[in-house]
Amino acid sequence: MAKTYITRTLEPVLLKATREFPAVVLTGPRQSGKTTLLKHLFGRHYRYVSLELPDIQEAASVDPRGFLALYPPPAILDEVHLTPSLLPYIKEHLDAHRDKKGQYLLSGSQNLLLIEKVTESLAGRAAILRLLPLAMREAIGRPYASFIWEEKKRQVRRQNISSLDLWKGFLRGSYPELAADPNRDHLLWHASYVQTYLERDVRSLRQVGDLTLFQSFLRTLATRSGQLLNLTEMARDLGMAVNTAKAWLSVLEATFQVMILRPYFANIGKRLVKTPKVYFIDVGTLCYLTGLKDPGHAASGPMSGAIFETAVLSEIVKAFVHRGEEPRVYFWRTSTGTEVDIIVETVGKLIPIEVKLSSTPRPVMAAGIKFFREAFGDRTTKGFVVHPGDVRLPLGGEVIALPFSEL
């Protein structure tokens, strides 16, 4: 049976980049759909070669010029981070044919290595784009849907999802393989993903010797998703060096498994919390690492708030990234505990977003947003309280209760 292709928001951005740059670099976590996307858009006209196979890697390393002559442009070079020595020779070719656009499409799943090498070798010659797991708008067939705050007038966005289906979806996560095959066992998939990809990537990048300790680090980090990140305390609890914890976290961030949410600062005369928070990019990975298997337990357990907040933040970040934009998202918290979960900065305005687990939104849930809007005045726009229910209604003070399904 043919696999279902899911249209990605990044498609027009990627096509435009190939018309404007000699090379395009597509990065993102493993299994986010990079190869599928590149083959779907360019497979008929571009040669394809994967550098994951050892003999191909050796050929590219031993005789890079001969290898590129064997695969002349236009060509897709997949997993190019595995052969970084090839990049200077790609640069040599691009410099000799600077006026030709879209010559090479390079993909890789290790941002840490790839971007460093691209900066050295392909600066000014390559557009760099990211493909994360599916955003909800992609999964439901509305990849080009705008954010609610971008709409000039209210549009019908109804996509009612039952509570059970919502939490089942969180457990499965948003990787395309699971979305394309609803019968696929998500627990087996995530187990394989963590074992095969996360551990291999981290070991190859940082030579992790104690894999058991790394697994404990990963699971402990998952239990702290959405919380202020205290690596010193976490390292002490695990009996490891703080520098090791920092190195492992940087690899998880570089391989697109976690994101660091930093606090929003402005000179408004208030004492603000300056510690960042950590979130997993895929909520399914988060659920797997915390041992959650049942949607009922996920929805009512101690991790429910962190899971839902992760889902909301991830949806916003993925939607921006897949439009080719850098997401400018933060959180805001004063030293007295007044907090707004997510601040989106766009077109010079600040959009405050609170995430609440109750499906029955009430005005009291908007207290943090109202405080934030008072503090920042005309720099803010309407605020939103995102909840798992199906009711959209005003909460007063330019704050709207918004179902997650309409985000």
C-alpha positions in Angstrom: 0.0 0.0 0.0 1.4 3.4 -1.0 2.2 5.7 1.9 0.0 8.8 2.4 1.8 12.0 1.5 1.1 14.8 3.9 1.5 18.3 2.4 4.0 20.4 4.4 3.8 24.1 5.0 7.4 24.5 4.1 6.9 23.5 0.4 6.5 27.0 -1.1 9.3 28.3 1.0 11.6 25.4 -0.1 10.7 25.9 -3.8 11.3 29.7 -3.5 14.7 29.0 -1.9 15.8 26.8 -4.8 15.0 29.7 -7.2 17.1 32.1 -5.2 20.1 30.2 -3.8 22.7 27.9 -5.5 22.2 25.4 -2.6 19.5 24.8 0.0 20.2 23.0 3.4 17.3 21.3 5.0 17.8 20.3 8.7 15.5 18.8 11.3 15.2 15.8 13.6 15.4 12.3 12.2 12.1 11.0 10.7 10.6 14.5 10.4 10.0 13.9 6.7 13.0 15.7 5.1 13.8 12.9 2.5 10.1 12.4 1.7 9.6 16.1 1.1 12.7 16.5 -1.0 11.8 13.5 -3.2 8.2 14.6 -3.5 9.1 18.1 -4.7 12.3 17.4 -6.7 12.5 13.6 -7.2 11.7 13.8 -10.9 14.4 16.3 -11.8 17.1 15.8 -9.1 19.5 12.9 -8.7 19.3 11.4 -5.2 22.1 9.9 -3.1 22.1 9.0 0.6 25.4 9.5 2.4 24.2 7.2 5.2 25.7 4.0 3.6 29.3 3.4 4.6 30.5 2.7 1.0 29.0 5.9 -0.2 30.6 7.9 2.7 34.0 6.4 1.9 33.6 7.2 -1.8 32.7 10.8 -1.0 35.6 11.2 1.5 38.3 9.5 -0.6 37.6 11.3 -3.8 35.2 14.2 -3.3 35.7 15.7 -6.7 35.1 12.4 -8.4 32.0 11.8 -6.2 30.5 15.1 -7.2 31.3 14.4 -10.9 29.3 11.1 -10.5 26.4 13.1 -9.0 26.4 16.4 -10.8 23.7 19.0 -10.1 20.9 19.1 -9.8 21.3 16.7 -6.9 19.9 15.8 -3.5 22.6 14.8 -1.0 20.9 13.2 2.0 22.5 13.0 5.5 25.3 15.2 4.3 26.4 15.9 7.9 28.0 12.4 7.9 30.5 13.5 5.3 31.3 17.1 6.2 34.6 17.0 4.2 32.5 17.1 1.1 31.2 20.6 1.7 34.3 22.6 0.6 34.2 20.8 -2.7 30.5 21.6 -3.1 31.6 25.2 -2.4 34.2 24.9 -5.1 31.6 23.8 -7.6 29.1 26.5 -6.6 31.7 29.2 -6.9 32.5 28.0 -10.4 28.8 28.2 -11.3 27.6 31.0 -9.0 24.7 32.1 -11.3 22.9 28.8 -11.3 20.3 28.4 -8.6 19.1 25.2 -6.9 22.1 23.1 -7.8 22.3 21.1 -4.5 19.7 20.2 -1.9 21.5 19.1 1.2 19.7 17.5 4.2 20.9 16.5 7.6 19.6 15.7 11.1 22.4 17.1 13.2 22.2 20.9 13.4 25.3 21.2 15.6 27.7 19.7 13.0 25.9 20.7 9.8 25.3 24.4 10.5 28.9 24.9 11.7 30.3 23.3 8.5 27.7 25.2 6.3 28.8 28.5 7.9 32.4 27.7 7.1 31.9 26.4 3.6 28.6 27.7 2.1 28.1 31.1 3.7 26.0 33.3 1.4 25.6 30.4 -1.0 23.0 28.3 0.8 19.5 28.9 2.3 19.1 27.1 5.6 15.6 25.7 6.4 14.2 23.4 9.1 11.6 20.7 9.0 10.2 19.6 12.3 7.5 17.0 13.0 4.0 17.7 11.7 2.2 20.8 12.9 -1.5 20.1 13.6 -2.5 22.3 10.6 -0.5 19.9 8.4 -1.9 16.8 9.9 -5.5 17.9 9.3 -4.8 19.0 5.8 -4.7 22.8 6.3 -1.0 23.4 6.0 -1.3 27.1 5.0 -3.7 28.1 7.8 -2.8 31.4 9.4 -2.6 32.1 13.2 -5.8 33.4 14.7 -4.1 36.7 15.6 -3.2 37.2 11.9 -6.8 37.1 10.7 -8.4 40.4 9.7 -11.8 38.9 10.4 -12.9 35.8 12.1 -12.8 32.7 10.0 -14.5 29.4 10.5 -11.7 27.3 12.0 -13.9 24.5 13.6 -12.0 21.3 14.0 -13.7 19.7 17.0 -11.6 17.0 18.7 -12.9 14.9 21.5 -10.9 14.8 24.7 -10.0 11.2 24.2 -8.8 11.8 20.6 -6.8 14.8 21.7 -4.9 12.9 24.3 -4.5 9.8 22.1 -2.9 12.2 19.6 -0.5 13.6 22.3 0.6 10.1 23.1 1.3 9.3 19.4 3.1 12.5 18.8 3.5 14.2 15.4 6.1 12.3 13.4 4.8 11.8 9.9 5.2 7.9 9.9 2.8 7.7 12.8 0.4 10.2 11.3 0.4 8.4 7.9 -0.3 5.0 9.4 -2.9 5.2 12.3 -2.5 1.4 12.9 1.3 1.7 13.7 2.1 0.9 17.3 3.3 4.2 18.7 5.0 2.8 21.7 7.2 0.5 19.7 7.9 3.4 17.3 9.0 5.7 20.0 11.0 3.0 21.8 12.9 2.4 18.5 13.3 6.1 17.9 14.9 6.8 21.3 17.1 3.8 21.1 18.2 4.0 17.5 18.4 7.7 16.9 18.7 9.7 20.1 21.2 7.5 21.7 23.2 7.1 18.5 23.2 10.8 17.7 24.3 11.8 21.2 27.0 9.1 21.4 28.4 10.1 18.0 28.5 13.8 18.9 29.6 13.7 22.5 31.1 10.2 22.9 28.7 9.4 25.7 30.3 6.6 27.7 27.6 5.9 30.3 24.5 5.2 28.2 22.5 4.2 31.3 23.2 7.6 32.9 22.2 9.4 29.6 18.9 7.5 29.6 18.3 8.7 33.2 19.2 12.2 32.2 16.8 12.1 29.2 13.9 10.8 31.3 14.6 13.2 34.2 14.6 16.1 31.7 11.2 14.9 30.4 9.7 15.0 33.8 10.8 18.7 34.0 9.4 19.8 30.7 7.8 23.2 31.0 9.6 23.9 34.3 12.4 26.4 35.0 15.6 24.6 34.1 18.0 24.1 37.0 20.8 22.0 35.5 22.9 22.2 38.7 20.1 20.7 40.8 19.4 18.1 38.1 23.0 17.1 37.8 23.3 16.7 41.6 20.2 14.5 41.7 21.7 12.3 39.0 25.2 12.3 40.4 26.8 13.8 37.3 28.9 16.8 36.4 27.1 20.0 35.5 29.3 20.4 32.4 28.2 17.0 31.2 24.6 17.9 31.7 25.1 21.1 29.7 26.9 19.2 26.9 24.1 16.6 26.7 21.4 19.3 26.7 23.2 21.2 23.9 23.2 18.0 21.8 19.5 17.4 22.4 18.8 20.9 21.4 21.1 20.6 18.3 19.4 17.4 17.2 16.0 19.1 17.5 14.7 17.0 20.4 14.3 19.9 22.9 13.9 23.6 22.8 14.9 26.2 25.4 12.3 28.8 26.1 13.9 32.0 27.4 12.1 34.7 29.5 11.0 37.9 27.9 12.8 41.0 29.2 11.9 44.6 28.9 12.8 47.7 30.9 9.6 48.0 32.9 11.0 48.3 36.3 10.0 44.8 37.5 12.1 42.0 38.9 11.7 39.2 36.4 12.7 35.5 36.5 15.7 35.0 34.2 16.0 31.2 34.2 14.9 29.5 31.0 12.5 26.6 30.6 13.0 23.4 28.6 10.4 21.7 26.4 10.4 18.6 24.2 9.6 19.4 20.6 7.5 16.3 20.1 4.9 15.7 22.7 4.8 12.0 21.9 8.5 11.7 22.8 7.7 13.5 26.0 4.9 11.0 26.9 7.0 8.0 26.0 10.0 9.2 28.2 7.7 9.8 31.1 6.2 6.3 30.8 2.7 7.3 29.8 0.7 4.8 27.7 -2.9 5.5 28.5 -4.7 8.7 27.4 -6.8 8.8 30.5 -3.7 8.7 32.7 -2.0 11.3 30.6 -5.0 13.6 30.8 -5.4 13.3 34.6 -1.9 12.6 35.9 0.7 14.9 37.3 2.3 15.5 33.8 -1.0 16.6 32.2 -0.3 20.3 32.4 3.2 20.0 31.1 2.1 17.8 28.2 -0.7 20.2 27.1 1.7 23.2 27.5 4.3 21.4 25.4 1.7 20.7 22.7 0.6 24.3 22.5 4.2 25.7 22.4 5.3 23.1 19.9 2.4 23.9 17.6 3.3 27.6 17.5 7.0 26.9 17.0 6.4 24.4 14.2 4.0 26.6 12.4 6.6 29.5 12.4 9.5 27.3 11.4 7.6 25.7 8.6 6.9 29.1 7.1 10.6 29.7 7.0 10.5 32.1 10.0 12.4 32.2 13.2 9.9 31.8 16.0 10.3 34.6 18.6 8.7 33.0 21.5 9.3 33.5 25.2 7.6 33.2 28.6 7.1 36.0 31.2 7.3 35.6 34.9 7.9 38.1 37.7 9.7 37.4 40.9 6.3 37.4 42.7 5.0 34.6 40.6 2.8 36.4 38.1 3.3 34.5 34.8 2.3 34.2 31.2 3.1 30.8 29.7 4.0 32.0 26.1 4.8 35.4 24.6 4.8 35.5 20.8 6.6 38.6 19.4 5.5 39.3 15.8 5.4 42.5 13.7 6.5 44.5 16.7 3.7 43.3 18.9 3.5 41.0 21.9 0.9 38.3 22.0 0.4 36.8 25.5 -0.9 33.2 25.6 -1.9 31.3 28.7 -2.3 27.5 28.6 -5.0 26.0 30.8 -6.0 22.4 31.2 -9.6 23.1 32.1 -12.1 22.8 29.2 -14.3 25.4 31.0 -12.5 28.7 30.6 -13.2 31.4 33.1 -12.2 35.1 33.4 -9.9 34.3 36.3 -7.7 32.3 34.0 -6.8 35.5 32.1 -5.4 37.3 35.2 -1.7 36.9 34.1 -2.5 38.1 30.6 -4.3 41.2 31.9 -1.4 42.0 34.2 1.0 41.6 31.3 -1.1 43.8 29.0 -1.3 46.5 31.7 2.5 46.4 32.1 3.2 46.6 28.3 0.3 48.8 27.1 0.0 49.3 23.4 3.0 47.0 22.7 0.5 44.1 23.2 -2.4 42.8 21.2 -5.3 40.5 22.2 -4.4 37.7 24.6 -5.5 34.1 24.3 -6.2 31.4 26.9 -5.7 28.1 25.0 -7.7 25.2 26.5 -8.5 21.6 25.4 -12.3 22.2 25.1 -14.4 23.3 22.1 -15.6 26.7 23.3 -14.4 30.1 22.0 -15.5 33.0 24.0 -14.4 36.4 25.3 -13.0 36.5 28.9 -12.9 40.3 29.1 -10.0 42.7 28.9 -9.2 41.8 25.2 -8.6 38.2 26.1 -10.2 35.3 24.2 -10.6 31.7 25.3 -9.4 29.6 22.3 -9.7 25.8 21.8 -6.4 24.0 21.1 -8.0 22.7 17.9 -8.4 26.3 16.6 -4.8 27.3 17.3 
